[in-house]
Amino acid sequence: MLNIHDLKVALDAESGIVRAIDGLALSIRRGETFALVGESGCGKSMTALALMRLLPDNGQVTDGQVTIDTTDVLSLPESQMRGVRGGRIGMIFQEPATSLNPVMKVGDQLVEAIETHTALRGDAARAQAVEWLRKVGIPAPERRIDDYPFRMSGGQKQRVMIAMALAAEPDYLIADEPTTALDVTIQKQILDLLKDLQREHGMGLLLITHDLAVVAGMAHHVALMYAGQIIELAPADTFFAAPQHPYARALLKALPDAGRRGEALAAIPGTVPALTAPFRGCRFAPRCAHAQPTCHDTVPALLPVGASQVRCLLLQPGGAGLGSAAEAPTLARGPASTAAAPVGRPPLLDVQDLRVRFPVRSGLLQRTRAHFDAVAGVSFQVQAGQTLALVGESGCGKTTTGKAIVQLLRRLATVEGRALLEGQNLFELQGEGLRRARRDVQIIFQDPFASLNPRMRVGDILEEGLAALQPDIQPGQRRQRVEDMAERVGLRREALARFPHEFSGGQRQRIAIARALAVGPKLIVCDEPTSALDVSVQAQILNLLRDLQREFGVSYLFITHNIGVVEYIADEVAVMQAGRIVEQGAAAAVLHAPRHEYTRTLLSAVPRL
């Protein structure tokens, strides 16, 4: 058993001592899946780093105990911890792009893990590495094993990370958002693989995720975290059938699907509080619709409530109670309707026979030996004020299509076809004409960490686009606009003075969204904009995108693998496979009466609560 008792972690930051984890306790048995869920910044990933003793230089465990059977992990010398780290406790990190060595081939990194923690060496280790790449769904693993990470898509890099963690066959696996960057078919394949390994090896799994549908299908127990503490702990079936804490109820009501289309999601107001000061009362009270005066003055304990343990004063003996889960209030801001396409009006964006070819280089001089057709004749239209969702498996060409439209592949690939924005071909623009077009077409990238300058503060990052594309705005007005946009995406104003590495993955995604929205574009290419966000923040972002669409008529080319988001926000859906669109039409028709076999396969793999 992996036991965590009263774990406390503190970070020494410029703003003061951040109590990232405050008294966390849980136990994971071999063969059991324990899900740790909660908002971005609540301490989930910090818990994982503490268990692996991989805290940043400014962090330390101030109290508590972590044991594997009878081994005290926190007291081991580093020389012994290397055997535990990877061998007994494996980890799948949240951001594969920053976890893989960019100057090593993925095969060398995988072989290194196998040789370190197993008895295999040389050709046998390489053959095992190829087999693991095949198991996690990497196409042509015999060839891709010699690729560098930058040659792989975000989903493929995530699969490589999963293969590295599983190759050592650890006793316990910490999976920090293991399927965030994966499409639904590969997600199902990976989750089934994890289940099989649990059955074969009795592996314990700590699953850190914001995808509650994945939790419902995988977990035996659920721990809900908020502001560094566990606020609800319950068996998985109990948690989903009868959530107790107000925060748990609000999370379940924030999930997007077709049933909530046309209305605002139940976004939880406010943000997770700063963890630099001691709390006098319940940490969720400022955002709770049920909060009473005593909630702000009394610190609640984690006490049994039925089959669960809940940290809520209202549910303790003598408390006022919350009512049934069905009576929990909807914390929405009112209905938000999707704009209808004007009859007979030309589309905002008209993509005609788009083809993108990448050179395939080899040899010492890296000469071009062949070409790879990433996008092979794609055509679609995006109407003004509407959303076209582009869905498909990782590597099918979705992101390449988006990058080609916003002119980010000019020197990397051969782009053919036409992309007409209000009748003007984007592929023919140069100089000042291209600069003006960039005000109208923006992109939200899939990997927020790689798309944010690590040497710039967040406020400067958001101002940079405005200064470059709208130089007529005065500095004072520009700063005010940046502050307003930060608040609209759920960031406190003091966050503008911090650097990107000081934020969690979900918070960095909010910064990227704010940067794209700040210049007031007509079209935004959204490349997995909510994949790194937890449920409550996802609801805030989706509400924000719908409000902006209603208010300004902005259009979205929405690249995603989250079918629930597609059901909620999309007007049209285009399904891509191997660089081609295989099915396209109105969202309701494609999602509920698909005609193509590939579309039916995609939808059958979608996890549901």
Disulfide bonds with the S-S distance in Angstrom:
none
